[in-house]
Amino acid sequence: MVIGITGPAGSGKSTVAHFIKKLLLKNVQIVEVDRVGHQVLTLFFVQEELREVFGEEIFDENNILSRKKLGEIVFKDKEKLEILNKIVHPEIFKKTKEILNKSLKKSDIIILDAALLYKIGLHILCDKVIFVDAPKEIRIKRLTGSRKIPYQKAKSIVDSQEGEYFGPYDFIIYHDNGFEKLEKQIREILKKLGYLKED
C-alpha cells in the first residue's frame, strides 16, 4: 500500500510518517519527496533551465546551485515559484515513481511525505491520502524551532502556501496539541485501514 501524507510546511507530516512506521511492525518505507526535489536540483539539464530563468545569481562562486538563494527569490514571489515548480515537478514525479516501483517489491507500506502531493500529481500513485494540518502560528514556530529557519523566511514559506490545494484526502490529522492526541488520531486511521486491531 502507498500512503500519501500531505499538508502545509510545519504541519508535522514527517512526524506522522515516523509515528506510522513506529506503530506498525510491517516493513514500512518513508519517501521524503523534499529530498527527491533536492536530488532533482542537481541534474544538469534542470540547472541549465533554472540558470536561463533565474540567472547566475542562484549559483555560488563554485558554480554550485544555492537552494538558499533560489528559495529567497521564489518564496517572495508566487509567479516565480510557479515557474520553478513547472521546471522541477515533472522530474520529481518521474524520480518518485522510479523509487516507488523499486520499493513496492520489498516494502509492505510506502509513505510518500509530500507537501505538494497534488500539485506534483503524486496522488495518483497513492492508495490513501492523509492530510496533516496545524494552525499557522504553530507551523511557523516549528519551522523556526526544529528546523532552525529564520522567522522571516519561515513566515514567507508558510505565506507562500496560503490557498494551496491539499485535497481531496481520505483522512485528516490535526497536529496542534501534543503527541498523545496525535498518536490517538494515527491509531484510529490505522485501525480503519486494517493495520491495527480494534480495542
JOVENKA-V549353 format. One record per run of one state. SS is the DSSP state (~ for helix, > for strand, _ for the rest). FROM is the first residue (numbers start at 1). LEN is the number of residues. Records with the same first field share a line. If there is no record, write none. Layout:
BEGIN
SS=FROM-LEN, FROM-LEN
END
This chain:
BEGIN
_=1-1, 7-6, 24-4, 41-3, 55-1, 60-5, 66-1, 75-3, 104-5, 114-3, 121-1, 126-2, 134-2, 146-5, 161-10, 175-3, 193-7
>=2-5, 28-5, 59-1, 65-1, 109-5, 128-6, 171-4
~=13-11, 33-8, 44-11, 56-3, 67-8, 78-26, 117-4, 122-4, 136-10, 151-10, 178-15
END
